[in-house]
Amino acid sequence: MNRARESVEIGLVFSDPDGAETTEREMESLIEELDQLPLLHMEHTPAPPAPHGTRAGDVTVYSSIVLGLAGAPAVRSLILLVQDWLARRTSGAVTLRIGDSELALEAGSPAERRRIVEAFLAHLASTGRAEDSDG
């Protein structure tokens, strides 16, 4: 099997209004959890420092990761992992980009996040990007 053909590139962006230090600490905890998935590669772009003179809450800081997953079935695992990770945070938002499809998760009710995730996974399945089979 051609591993490159099976890989799924995903961009993940985490934003937090509490500043760069909090954003990076939270992103590092997410990276530790992502290591449980069958990753082909991971590239992390750290959050830039806040502009001089700003206070926490003045600026929302973004940090990003680009992942290569070993096949479409791992997409569901990634989304569920990120959803669970975000639910344990007091603030922040995560945006996942797969091709031209995007899923934005924020703090909200668990039922609402589940509904959004299921709709996104159904969309990916209809486009052939997230089959439920193991290949």
N, C-alpha and C positions, 0 to 999 in steps of 0.2 A: 504494500500500500504506500502511496505517496503521502508522507506526513505533511508536506507543505500544502497540498491540496485539501487536506482535512483540517488544517488549522483555522481557527476563528480569531480574528483580531478584534479586541475590545478595548475601547478607551474608557477609563473610569476617572471621574473627577469628583473630588470631595471638597465641599466648601463649608467653612465654619466662621461665624461672625466673631468668635472669640480670639482671633489673631493667628499669626503664623506659627507660634510655638505650639499652641493647642492643636492646630491643624496638622502639623507634622507629627506630633505625639499620637494623635488619633490615626493618621495614615500609617504609621509604623505598626500600630496594633492590627490594622486591617491587613497589611502585608504579611504579618506573622500568620494570620488565619488563611490568607490566600495560598500560602505554601502547602496547604493540605490538598489543593487541587492539582490535576495533571497539567501543569503549565509547561509550555514549550519555551517561553521567555517572559520576562517581566522587566519593564523599564519604568523607573520612578523619577518624576520631575518634581523636586522639592518646591514648596511654596516660597515665593520671594518674600523678603522682609517687608513689613508694612512701611509705607512712606513715613519719613521723619515727621514727628509732631502729631501723629494720629494716636488715638487711644483704642483699646479693645472696644469693639462695637461700632467703631467709625467705618471700618473697612471689612468686607468679607474676603477672606483669603482662600485661594484655590490651590490644591495640590493634585497632581494627576499621576495615573499609572496606565501604561499600555501593556496589555496582556496578550499572549498567544496561547490559546487553549488547544488541547489535543482532541479536536473534533467537536462537532455541534452538540452532542449529548452533555458535554461539560458546561454548556451555557446555563442550563437550568440550575445546576449545582452552584455556579458562580452567583447567579441572581439570588438564590435562596440564602447563600452565605452572606452576601452584601445586605440583603433585607434584614436578616437576623442581627448582623453587626450594627446596622444603623438604628435598629430598635433599642439597642442597649446604650445609645448615646443620648445626651440631653439636648443637643442641638446639632445642626449641620444638615447637609443634603448631599446626595450622591446622584450623579448622572452617568449612565452607561450608554455607550455608543457602539453599535454593531452595524457596520456598513453605514447606511443612511437612516437607520432606525435608532431611536433614542428613548431611553426610559429614565425619568426623573423621579427619585424617591426623596421624600422629606419626612420630617416628623409628622405624624398623623395617626389615625386609629389603625390598629393591626388589620382590621377587616378591610379598610380602604386600601392599604398597601397591598394586601393579598389580591384584591380585585384588580388593581392596576398591574401587578406582576402577572397575573393569569392572562389578562388581556394582551399584554406585551408578548408573552410566550406564545399565545395563539397566533399573534401577528407574525412572529418569527417562524413558526411552524408553517404558516400559509405561504411564506416566501422561501421555505426550504433551508432556513438558517439554524433551526433548532429542532431536529428530529428527536423523538424520545427513545429511539432504538440505540443500541450500542454499536451500530455500524454493521 
